[in-house]
Amino acid sequence: MTDSTLTIEAPEGAAGSAGGAGGTNASASGADVGRAAVLAHRRSPAQDLADEMTQGSGQAVWLRELPFLTQVTLRAQPDGPSSEALAGALGVGLPTRVGEVAGAIDGIGVAVLWLSPDEFLAVAPDEAQTGVSPEAWAGRLSTAVGAGPGQVVDVSANRTTLELSGPRARSVLEKSCEIDLHPRAFPVGTAVVTLLESTGVIVWRTGEETWRVMPRASFTTHVVRWLLDGMREYC
Amino acid sequence: MLIIDCPHCGPRPETEFGYGGQAHVAYPEDPHALTDEQWAQYLFYRDNPKGDYAERWVHSAGCRKWFNAIRDTRTYEIARVYAAGEPRPDLSKGA
């Protein structure tokens, strides 16, 4: 999708808001101004909860949103021609078993998460940082698959990313997550689809004390408040 | 709470799964040829064994794949999980 025809103005006081770098590009000239203005207009699912998250965080555990991560869902049979093409186009390969993350296991860069034997989630930083739009990336991956069996869909708006960090982060998650999160079973660079209380999320350990929880956009308010409630005794 | 061994994701709590009823109930070859009673038998009548029971399960909050499991209806112990479409394994032949 080209954006040269877009003439949306950046909203009042939007610079440097939720998108981080989103608003700061507004000073660029030409066609970039249009895209930067579009990015500045985005609202992330947990944007209105930013203050609550700050207030509910402490030394032992803190919560924030990592908004607008680029997410692309990939469907391809393992060991098929499409998965080979995708692995090549991604540059980091595809994970092969449950929990495995290919690429940037710490979430800084391109990472591919295993969702099911033939379904993967490619995650990359926000377009405002990379300059690569989710549509463009999905388009490139889709071209790599070509006519082969498989599917590439931009699902960046499907989930948002919450980051729970701190020495007590695991304790907070363990209140609601029934799978084993101990390092022996869930080392750094593990990501699984599971339930957080009754809500389907992806839980991804990006550091010793850093966890990503990726709920669906419409469940975000609930998940944020649920986690904040679990954090209260430590903050 | 049951711990169910998903063939793709490993052991997960029962709340992540959906239940699909008895496994190996084939769709009738020609439904129009059936009498009402035979159709009702296909739709509503299921085995109710005391002991091993082959069931369909779906890991709906995980990999979203269907699979079959043999569960003992007395103990809830799941003796075997196997892929959907595979014939029912013979448990008497060891693990």
Interface residues (C-beta under 8 A of the other chain):
Chain A: V98 L115 S116 P117 E119 E178 I179 V192 V193 T194 L195 S198 G200
Chain B: M1 H8 C9 G10 R12 P13 T15 E16 A61 G62 C63 R64 K65
